[in-house]
Amino acid sequence: MTTDRISAAVSALGVVAGTLVLLMAFDEYQAGGSAGWVALGAAVLLASLCALVRDVRRLRRPSA
């Protein structure tokens, strides 16, 4: 159970990091950079959100 909580906390930090990557990608795009950075930032954020949802579902599952 403790490892599930740690995993959820790491996933939450991953969402924060993914959000920062996406914000930096938007800044780079507005400065004339490639739109690929925005796509990559969105993919990183989506992957971290999926991991967080998986971990939260594991935490909410009733223990046997």
N, C-alpha and C positions, 0 to 999 in steps of 0.2 A: 504494500500500500504506500509506503514511503517513497519507493522508487517511482510510482505513478505520479505522486505529487511533484517530485523533482522534475520528472519528464514534462509535466504540464507547465511548470515554472520556466523551464528552458524553452519550451515552445512559445510561451508568452513573450519571452525576450526575443525570440526569433521573429515574432510579428512586429515588435518594435523596430528591430533591425531592418526588416523588410520594408517597413514604412519609410524609414530613413533612406534606404536605397532608392525607393520610388521617388521620394521628394528630390533627391540629388539628381535622379535621371531627368525629372521635369526641368530642373534648373539647367542641366546640360543641354537639353533639347531646346530650351528657350534661348540659349546662348549660341545656337547654331549647330549643335551636335546631331548625331544620328537618332532617328526615331527608334532604332533598335535598342537603345538604352532604356527607353520607356517600356518597351515590350519585355525586356529582360527584368526590369524592376518589378513590373506587374507579375511576371512569372514567379519571381522570388517571394513576393508578398502572398500570392495565391498558394504556393507550396507551404509556406509557414502557417497560413491560416488553416489549411487542411490538416496539418500536423497538430495544431492546437485543438481543432474540433475532435480529432481522433483521441487525443489525450484526455480531454474533458469528458467525452463519452465513457472512456475507460474508468475515470474517477467516479462518475455517477452510477456505474453499474453496481447493483447490489452484490455484496460479498457473500460467498457461499459458506 
